[in-house]
């Protein structure tokens, strides 16, 4: 479990991308423009050929680490990024998604003095048929479905590295990881506001 003060809490944000030239800049800007002073940003690109890498290079001085190389899928890339982090908490914010505003990380971690494994909040889902407010459900829903949204989740790094995403899953490895933490009696903290916007049009893996 993580226990720290705001001034000591380093937040790592990991973005994975592949041929996301039309969406990645908004994702990057939403991270590097955060008012919270202690953010480490990592981008793992899967070998894009569409100009995505040029956009990453444009902001390279604001990125702690980035690489563009083939991977074995989205969860392999997310594991690579998560293992490169050095922060207390990790958020996986994939290309096409963006933080709700420039103050959201500060709002989550200000006056931070709590013992917790996972912090989660709500999300805006943007689909071709409209924009929807998605509220996280009670964690008892883990029995039947996924009550959280991984882009609106921060997980303690120590918890992440002891689990990792199961790359044998093509989808839902994020569900498996967080469900495992829940059933291992990990401590979850819900904050009732929007953390992120999720692009369900172009951003689906």
N, C-alpha and C positions, 0 to 999 in steps of 0.2 A: 504494500500500500504506500501511497505517496503522502508525505506531510511536509509542507513548505510554506513560506511566506511569499506574497506576491512578488516582492523584489528578487527573490531567488528562483522563481518558477520559470523555467525555460519551456516554451511551447514549440513543438516541432510540427510543421505542416508538411505533408507529403502529397505531391501531385503526380499521378501517373498519366501518361498521354501516349497516343499513337495517331498520327495524321489528324491532329486537332487544330489545324491552322486557323479555323474560323472561330474557335471558342476559347483557346488557351489564354489569350491575352487578358480577357476579363477575369479569368481565374487568378492569374498571376497578380494583376493589379489589386484584386480584393485582399490578397495576402500581404503584399509589400506595403500597402497603404494603411495597415492596421496601426492604431494609436498605441496599442500595447507595445512596450519597448523591447520585449525579450522574446522575439519570434525567430525560429530557425526554419528556413524554407529549403525543401529538397524536391527536385523534380527528376523522375525516372521516365525517360522516353523510350519507346520500344523500337527505335530506328525509323522514325518518321521520314517521309520523302516529299512532303507537301509544303514545306516552309515552316513547320512547327518549330524546328530547331533554330531557325533564324529569329523567331520571336523569343525563344528562351535565351539566346545569346544577347538579345537586346537588353535584357534585365539581369544579365549574369552577375553584375556587381551587387545585386540584392539577394542572390541565391547562394546558400551555404554550400550546396553540392548539387550538380546535375550530371546526367550521363544520357547518351542516346545510343542504344545498342539493342539487338534482338533479345527477347525474353520468352518465357514459356507460358505467357498469358498474364491476365490482369493481376491475379493473386501472387504470382511469382514476382511481378514488378512491385506490388505493394509490399511484399516481404523484403525485397531488396532495399526499398526506400526506408521502411521502418527500421531495418537493422543499421542503416546509416545515421539514424537520428542520435542526438545526444540529450534531448530534452526530457523533462519530467513527464509530459503528456504528449501524445501523438494524435493528430487529426489527419484522416485520409480524405483529401478534397480533390477529387479527380477532375481532369480537364473538362471544361464545360460547366462545372458547378462553381458557385462563388459564395463567399461569406456575405451575410445579410447587409452589413454596413462596416465602416472602418473602425467602429468601437466595440464590435461584438466580442472579440477575445478579451479586451479589457473588462468588459461587463461580466464575463464569465469568471475571470480570475482576480478581479479587484478584491482587496481585503481577504486574500486567500489564506485560510488557515484551517483546512479540513483534511480529514483522512478518507480517501476514496479511491476506487479503482477505475470507475467509468463515470464520466459526466455526459449527460445527453439532454437534448432539447428538441424543439419542433423544427419543421422544415417547410419551405414553400416548394411545391412541385409544379413545374411548368410543362404542360403538355400541349399537344396540337389542338385539343378541345377546350383549353382554358387553363387558368391558374388556380391552384388549390392549396389551402392551408392544411398541412398534415400534422396532427398533434400526436405525439408519442403516446402509446397505450400503457396500461399497467403491465408491469413485468411478468405477471402471471400468464400473459399471453404467449410467453416463450413456449408453453406447452404445445401450442397449436400453430403459431405463426410468429412473425418477426415484429415485435412491438416498437423497435427503435429504427433509426435511419443512420446508416454508417457515416454519411457525410456530416451529420449533426451529432457526432459522438467524438469525445476525446477519451482516450484510453491511456492509463499509466504505462509508461514505457516498460517498466519491469514486468507488468502483466502481459503486455504484447509479446515481448521476447520469450516469455515462458510458454506461449501458445503458438503464435504465428498463424497465418492463413493456411489452411489445408489445400495444397495445390492440386490434389486429386479431384477437387470440386471445380466444375466449369462455372457454376454460379452458386451463390449462397454460402461461400466460405466465410463471409463476414457474419452471417447469421450463426453459423456453427461456432465461430470463435467467441462471440458475445454470449451465446447460449451456454457454452461451456463455462465461461466465467460466472454467469448467473448461478448455474447449478453447483458450482464450487463455492458458493456463498460469497462471491465478490461483492463489494459495497458499491452500489450505483447511486448517483445523485442526479435527480431531474431538475432542470431549470426551465420554467414555463415561458420560454420565448423562442423566437426563430433564430437558429444559428446560421443556416445556409439556405441557398436556393439550388434546387436540383433540376438540371436540364434533362427532362424525359423525352425530348425530341431528338437532339443530336448527341446527347451525352451518355446514352446507355451503352454499357460494355457488351 
